[in-house]
Amino acid sequence: MRHLSAAVAVLFAISPVLFSQRQQPNLTPEERKALIEKRESIEKQLEDVATIDRKVMVPMRDGKRMAADIYRPKDMSKKYPIIFSRTPYNFNFWDVRLGTYRDMSTELDAVKRGYVLVEMNERGHFFSEGNYDILGAPLSDANDQFNWMSSQPWSNGKIGLIGCSSTAEWQLAAASLGNKALTTIIPESFGAGVGKVGPYNEQGNWYRGGAVQMLFIDWLYGEQNQVRPMFPPNTSQADLIKASKMFDLAPQMPPVDWAKAFEHLPEKDFIAAVDGPKGIYSDKMPNTTGGAMIERTPNDPAWRKGGLWQSDTMPINVPGLWMMTWYDVSTGPNLAAYNFVREHAKGEAANEQYAIIAPTLHCQYKRATEHTVVGERDMGDARLDYDAITYAWFDHFLKGEDNGVLEKTPKVQYYTMGLNKWQHSDTWPPQGAKPVTLALTSQGNANTLHGDGALTLTAAQGSSSLLPLTGTAAGAAKADAPAPDTFTYDPMHPTPSYGGNVCCAGNSIPGNGGALDQRKMEERPDILVYTSDPLVQDVEISGPITVTLYVSSDVKDTDVTAKLIDVLPDGMAYNLDETIQRLRYRDGDNRTVWLEKGKVYKITLTPMNTSNLFAAGHRIRLEVAGSNFPRFDRNLNTGGNNYGETTSVVAHTSIHHSAQYPSTVTLTVVPKS
């Protein structure tokens, strides 16, 4: 859900400000002096042009107060639109470790451009009162905040939202409230705000395919602490400002080796086992959803009581500029949310939904360079002028400027990896894209990179011109059914994560995500490897990738994972996306159905997504395994509650592929123009 690491940094799209007060590393006295002088110079410029109102305690309907810093132009002859950034992260104006102001460039830029910038902490964080819940629930806080801001004498009544990760995720449910002041949203890397949409019922990236996504857990270690310093309700604003120069209230959490910590069982005690604070992860809490998140099932009613956006009950009818990245944890739900709002928004808002999909990790849009390296793969020059894009958007919707931004901006701007180029389309997937299905085949020995697993065009596809392979065999229909491929999954020795589409993983996943050469992993016998023949010509795959498997196992419940790979002519194997299915939820995550030993079941995994050019000579690869840990939690295979168990059962799982059981992967191919 969250940001680049457990250190709470937030990318604010219109400027690369970091709302964190971390120690400046290894500064020389000269460097320290220069940095302080720079910070003080920016603050002085801000004071010259802005009315600064810090530590304003904004009342909510239940009497709790949320802490805000407000920066607005000094010219009071006009009213101004508001850019609002609400966050669980630290935006204290004073860098208590450096002993001066934090970098106020974002605030200065916004005011000089004619905006009021309001920064506010979520309920239960830093100077804001109340008990914390995911996305700052109760949802009524958003309405109270919008109403308060829009009623101020300096407001023109229009509010735009912006932010990345946790500073974005609350925007979706808030937008569904229909508050008249909320004019537009710019959510970035916002998937953990999505409860249910299309084929995704992840409840804020807590699940995928019914398996728990572990990214939340180490993040919550530093975020859920509700035993924290608080000031008396009658503390004056002046005293709070003075206190901000002594205490930024940012917890200094003891370091944790999460790669080791995630090996602990039971799962519900992960945070307690590292002496972390009590909170919403595993404890009952006096907040909107009640806490104890790890005990919930994907359809637990508690998910719908908080700040998550549920597409079936929460219409969004405001213009949106939606930003995403290919190596984020939430690209699938993000794209589904964008398409859903575009299809269902009422009036002009339906045609005022735009998307940008960058090739980077979670929230790392502005870290793109002339050679944007994500993991180990050079993605080329992936830069965009995000400041120009976002301010043009705000100028149009918040100031009413007829600047042509909607006409000049493509509905969907997406970066195609391998081609290493920004492309655009009126739709997602791109117009004209077509599904092409490959069959998984082998003679029963697909284990490891050196096995005989293959991807071939299905008999129905024939020799597809959309995906021309050097081989000609059609793999799905064969008179003699080949033996299935079988792997052993031992929860005490799970198949490890390696790079990938992640967030906030700390040291628990090599590379902290991204594209890594998977060949090292593919030496493991618990990974099945299916590889196509080389492509005759370039093929662009842009859109969803759906894996359908016919599976049997000898346990009541287990998991199946899949990973899509681009294999270069020299053998380098770069991962593109990954997914998982907990088999107890194979018939839908609203009910549990156990496996019968040896019975074959058809499983359709939650779709993967990418935009990648498989150049001529490259091959397409699919990995199948029983875990991807700690990206996803381990299934202990017992059929029990999993989160409270300490013992496990080894699973022997088979992937069937024959005329009767045609296991396949369906790709979205964009024809060459």
N, C-alpha and C positions, 0 to 999 in steps of 0.2 A: 504494500500500500504506500509505502512512504518514500523517503528520499534516499539520497545516495548512500548513506550509511547510518549507523545508529547515532552519529553526531548529527544534530538537527540542523541541517542546511536546507534552505528553501530557495528554489530558483523563482524569482519574480520576473515574469516574462519581459516586462518593458525595461528591465535593467538587471544585470547579473548580481543583485544584492544577495548577500548571505545573511539570513536572520539568525546568526549564531555568534556567540561571544567566546570563541575559542582562543587559546593562547597563540599568539603569533610565534611561529616556530623559529628558533635560533636566530633571532634578530640581533645584529650588532648594535651597539649604542647609536651609531650613526644612522642605521636603517630605522631603528625605533624612533629616533628624533624626527627623521624625515616623514615617517608615517603619521606620527602625531600631528606634525605641522600640516600635512595634507588633509587629514580628517578635520582639523580645526578650521582650515580654510574653507572646506566645503560647508561646514556648519555655519560659518560666518556668512557665506553667500546665501545660504538658506534663510538665515535670520533677516537678511536684507530684503528678501522678496516675499517671505511667508509669515503669516500668523501661525505660531506654533502652540499647540494645546496638547500637552502630554499628560498621561495618566488621568484621562477623563474616565470616570466610572459610570458606564451606561446602564441604567436599570432595566431589568427584565420583568415580566409580569409576575414572577414568583418572588420578587424582591432581591434576587441575586444580581450582582453588578459585574459587567464585563469591562475589562481595561482596554482603553483605546488611546492611540496617539493620532492627532489630527494635524494635517499640514494644509494650509489654504492660502490663496493669494491675498495680499494685503489690501488690494483695491476693493473696498466694500461697496462700490457703486454698482457692482454686478453680482449676479448669482452664478454659481458654478456647479458643473456636474461632479459626481463623486466616483472615484475609483476605490473600490473596497476590497481589502485583502484580509480575510479572517483565517487565523492559523493556530495550531497547537504549539508552534515553535517560538523560540525566543527572539523578539524583535526589540529588546530593550535598547533605548537610544544611547545608552552609555556603555562603553566597553570597559567593564570593571577590571579586566586583567591588563589592558593596555593603559588604562587611566585617562581615556579621552573618549570623544564621541565615536560611535560606529560610523561606517561609511554611509553618508546621507545623500549619495548621488541620485538614487531613485526618487527620494522625496523632493530633491531640488528640481530634477527633470520634470516631474509631474506638475509641480506648482508653476514652473516657468512656462509649461504648455497650457496652463489655464485650467487645471484640475485641482479639486480637493482630494487628497490622498488620506484615506482612513485605514489604519492598521489596528487590528483588534485580536486579542487572544480568545481562543475558545473557552467555554465554560470549564472550570476545573484546572486551568493551566496558568502558571505564573501569577500575575496580579488579579486575574479573573476568578470570581468566586464560584462556588457550587461544586458538584461532583462530576467528574469527567465521564463521558461516554463517547464511543466512536463517533466521529464527525460532529461533535459538539451538541449532541441531542440534549434537551428536547428541540424538535424542529421549530417550535414557536420562537426560539431565540432569534432565528433569522428574520421572521416577521417583525419582532420587536426592534431589532437593529435597523432594518430598512425604514420602519416608520419613524424611528428617532432621528436618523440621519436626514431623511427627506423633509422633515419638519423644521430643520434648523434654518435660521434666517439667511445663511450663506448658500443654501442648497437650491439648485434649479429643479429639484424633484426627480432627477434621473441618476440612477446608480448602475455602474458596470462592475462586474466581478472578474477578478483575475488571480491566478496563482497556480502552483504546480503541486501535485501529490496531495497531501492532506489539506493544502491551501486551495485545492481545486475540487476535491471529492464532495464536499458538502454542498457545492453549488447546484448540483443536479436536483436534489430533493428540494432545496430552497427555491429554485426556479419554478418548481411545480406548484408552489403556493399561490402564484398569480398575483403577487404584490404589485400594485400599480407603479411603484417607484423603480422596481427592478427592470431595467431596460435591455440589458444584454449580458452575456456571460462569455468568458474565455477560460474554459477549464483545460488544464494541461496534465497529461498522465493521470487521468481521473478515474481509472477503472475501479479502484477500491471504493468509490462512491456508488457503484452500480450493484444493486441487489439482484434483480432478475430482468433479463432482456433476451429475446430470441432463444437460442439454444444454451444460453449461459445463465445458470442459477448459482452464482458464486458467492452471493451475499457479501459483497465488498472484497472479492479476492480471498475470502476465507477458505473457500473450497475451489477445486476444479474436478469435475467428474465425481464429486462426493468425497474426494480426498482433501485433507487439510493442507493448505499452502503455508509453509513454515515461516514465510517472511514476516508475518505479523508478530511472531512470538518474541524474537529478540528486539523488535521495535517497541513492543509493549513494555518490555523490561525498563526502558527509559522514559516511557510516556504515561504509564498508568498510576504513578505514585500520587496518592491523595493525602499522604501524611507529609505536608509541606508547610513552609512558613506562610502565614497569612497576617494581614494587618487588621486592626479593629475597624469595624464599619464606619466609625466617625473620623477616621484618619483623613486629614485635609489633603487636597490635591497637591499643595505645596510640599507637604511632608512626604507624600508618595514620590514626588519627583526627586526630592533629596534622597529618599531611601533607594531610588533606582541607581544612584551613583555609588551606593554601598553594596546593594544586593540586586543581582539580576534574577535571582531565584532559580537559576538554571541548575538542576541537580548534576553533581559530578559523580556519575555512576562508577562503581568499581569495574575495572575491565573484566570481560568474560571471554573465554575461549569457546565461542559458540559451536565450533566444529566438534568439540568434545562435549559440550553441554547438551547438545541435541542427541547424544547417544544415551542419555539418561532415560530410565523408565520408572514410573509411568509418565506418559506425555503431559498429563495435567499438572505435574510438579516441575516442569522445566524451569520456570522462573523461581519457584521456591527453593529449588535445589542449588541455585547460584546465589541464594540469599537476597533475591530481588523483592521488591515491594508487593504487597497485596493489591489486587485490582481486578479489572473486568475480565482478564484472561481466564482465571479459574475460580474466582471468588464471587459470591453473591454480593451485589453492590446496590446502594440506594439511589439508583439512577433510572433513566427511562427504560432501558432494556433489561435491567436486572443483573448484568454481569454474567459470569460463568459461561463465557463464550465457547470454551473448548468442549463443553458438554452438549452443545446444541447440534441438532441435525440440520441438513440444508433447508428444510421447510419448517423449522421451529418458528412459531408465531412471534417470538421475541425479535427476530430480525426486522420485522415490519413495524416495530414500535419506535425505532430510532431514526437516524439521519440518512439511511440508505434510500436510493432512488429505486422504486419498483415500477417498471414500465407499464404494468397493467392497471395501476391505480393512480399514477402521478403524471398527468400530462404536462409537457413543457411547451410553452407557446411564446418564447422569447428568442431573438436571434442569438446564434451561437457560433463561435470560432473554436473548433475542437482540435486540440493538439495531442499527438500520439507519437510513439516511437516503436520501431520493430522489435527491439530487444527489451521491451518493458514486460512486466508480469501480466499486463491486462489489455493487450492489444485487441484480442478478440472481443471482449465485452465493450471496449471503447468504440470499435467500429460498428458493432451491433447497436450501441446506443445512438451513435450519430445517424445511422440509417433509420432507426426507429423514429427519432424526433423529426427527421426530415420528412418522413412519410406521414406522421400523425399530427404534427403541429398545425394549429389552426391559422387561417388568414395568411398574411404576408410572411409570417415567421417560418412557414414551411419552405419558402424559397430563400430564406436568410440563414441557412445552415452551411458552414464551410469547414473543411477539414485539412489539416497538415499532418503528414506521417513521415517522421524523420527516421534515419537508420540507427539512432543511438540507443544507449541505455536509458533507464528511467530518469526523466527530467534533465537530461544532459543535452538539450537542444543547442545551447550556446557554447557547448564545449566542442562543437564541430569545428574542424580546421580544414586547411587545404588538403591535408591527408588525415581524414577522420578514421582513427583506428578504434574498432569496437572489439574488445577481446584481443585477438591476434590478427584480425582481418582489416586491411586497408579499404575503407569504403569510398575513398576519393574525397572530393571537395563537397561536403554536405552542408555548407553554410547557407543560411538565409538571414535577411535583415529583419529579425523578429521585432525590434523596436519600431521600425517603419510600419510593419504590418499591423501590430497591435494598436499603435496610436492612430493610424488611419482608420481602423475599425472603430475605436472609441470616438474619434472626431466626428465620424458619420452618425453614429447612433446616440451619443451623449450630447454632442453639440449641434447636431443637425446639419453638418456641413455636406454640401453636395460635391464630394471629392471623387466620385466615381469608383470608390474602393470595391463595391460589389461587382461592377462591370469589369474591372481590371483583374480581379482575383479569381482564379479557377475554383470551382466548387470543391475539388479534391486535388491537393498537391501531395504527391507521394514520391518517395525516393526509392528507386529500384537498385538494389544491391547487385553487384556483378556488372551491371551496366554503369553503375556509379553516376547516376544522373537523376535530377529532379524531373518528374513527369507530371502530367495533369490530365484530369478526366472530369466529366460532369457527374459521374456516378462512382460508387464503389460496390463491387469490383468494377474495373474499367469497362466501358462500353465495348461490346463485342467479345468479351471474355467467355470462354466455353469450358465445360468440364471434360476432362480426359481421365480415364480410369486405368490404372495399372494393377495387375494381379501379383500377389505374393506367390512365389513358387520356390520349390526346392525338392530334393530327394530325401528330405528329413534331416538334413545336416546344415541348417542355416546358422548354427552357433558360431560366433566370432567372425571377424573380418575374413577369415580364411575358409569359411564354410561355403555351401553351395546355394545360399539364398539369392534369389533374383527378383527383379521387378520387370514384368513384361506386359505389353499391351494385351488387354483382354480380347477374347475372341470377338466380342461385340464391337470393339473399337477397330479391330483389324490393323492395317498399317496406316495409322493416323498421320495425316500431313501436319497436324498441329504439334505432334510430338514425335518427330522422326528419329528412330533409333537405328543403330547399325545392324542389330539383330532383327530377325523377322518372326520369331516364334510367338504364337499366341498362347498365353499361359493359363487361362482360367479353366478351359474345358479340356479334359484329358480322359481317355477311356480307362486308363489304370490310375486310380486315385493314389497319389504319392503319400508317403508317410508324413504325418504332421511333424512340425518342429517342436521340440520340448526343451524348456529351460527350468532350472531349479532356482527358486527364490527363497532365500533364507533371511528372515527379518533381522537376524543378529549379524548378518554380513550383507547388507543391502547394496544393490547397484548404486554407485555414488553419482551425484550430480557433477557435471563438468561444464562450466560456462552456462550459457542458457539465457532465457528470457525472464530475468529476475529483478528483484529490488531488495535493498536493505539487508543483504545476506551476510554482511560483515566478512569474516574470514571463513565462513562455513562452506562456501562454494568457490572453487578455484576461479580466479579472474574476476570474482564478484559479478559474473555474468558475461554475456557477449559471445562472439564466435570464436571457438577454440577447436583446434584439430582433434577430432574425436577418435583417431586411430588407436591411441593409447587405451581408450575405454573399450574399443571394439576387439581387443584381445581377450576380453572376459567371456567365459562360456555361458554366463547368465544373460548375455545380450544376443538376440537374433538379428542378423544383418542381411538386408535384402537390397541389392544394387542392380540398377538398370545397365544395359549396354550404353556405350558412349552415344551422345547425341550427334546427329549428322549436321545440324545447324543450330543457331541460337534459339532458345525457347524462353520466353518470359512467363513466369508463374506469378500472378498477382491476384490474390484473393484467398478464399478459404481452402483448406486442405482437410479432407474428411477421410478418416481411417475406419474401415469396417473389418472386423476380425471375427472369425469363428473360433471360440475358445472353449477348452475344457480344463478342469483342474481336479485335484484330489483333496481339496479343502472346502470348507463352507463359504469362505470369502477370501478374496485376494485382489490384487491390483494388476492392471496391464497398462504399460506406458508406451508411448510412441514418440519418435523424434525424426524430423525431416532434415536431410543432410545434402549439401552440395559438394560433390566429389570432383576435385580438379584433376587434370590429366596426370599430374605428378603424384596423385594419391591423397593429397591434402583433403581433409573432410571437415567442412565447416557446417556447424549446426545452424538451423534457421528458426525452428520453433519446436515446441514439445507439448505433450498433453498426457492425460492420465484418465483412467476410469476405475473407480472402486466397484467391483462387480456386484456387491449387494444392492447397488443402485442402478443396475443395468437397465431396469424397466422404468426408470424415472426416480428422481431423488425424493419423491413424496412417499415412498414405501421401500421396505427392505424385503428382498427375496434371496434366500440362500441358494448356493450352488449344490447340485447333486453330483456326487463323485463320478467323473468320466463322461457326464452328459455334455454335449456340444451346444454352446449358446452363441447367438449372433450379438456382437457388441459394436455399437457405433460410438466412437470416442468424441468428446467435445472438439469442435473444429480448431485446427491450427490456422495461422494466417501469416502471410509474408508477401513481399514483392522482391523477386530475385530473378536475375537473368542467368539461366544455365547456358553458358556459352558452348558452342560446338566443341565436342571432345569431352565435355563434362558429363558426369553421370548423376542420376538421382538415386538417393539412398533413403531407406526407412529402417530405423532401429526399433525393435520391440523388446521390452524387458518387463520385470515385475516390480521395479521401483526406480525412483529418481530422487534419491535422498541426499541432503535434506531439503531440496526444492519442495518436495511433498513429503508428508509424514509417512512413516512405515505402516503398512498394514500388517498386523501381527497374525493374520490369517485364522484366527480362532472363531470368528463370528461374534465375538463379544463387543463391548463398547469401545474398544481400542484405546481410548484416551486414558483409561484407568487401569490398564493391564500391564503386567510385567513379564509374562511368559508368552511364547510364540510357538507357531507350528510352521514347519518347512512346507512350501508348496511346490508341486511339480505341475507346471502349466504347459499346455500344448496349444499351438496355433495351427489350425487346420486350413488346407488350401486344396481344393479339388472342385470338380463340377458341382458336387453337392454342397460344398462349403467354400465358396469363392471369397477368400479374404482379399481385400483390395485397398488401395489408396486412390482417392479422386482429387486431382489437381485442377486449379483454375488457370487455364492457359489463355494468354492474350495473343491472338493471331498477329503475325507480322503484317504491317501495313504496306 
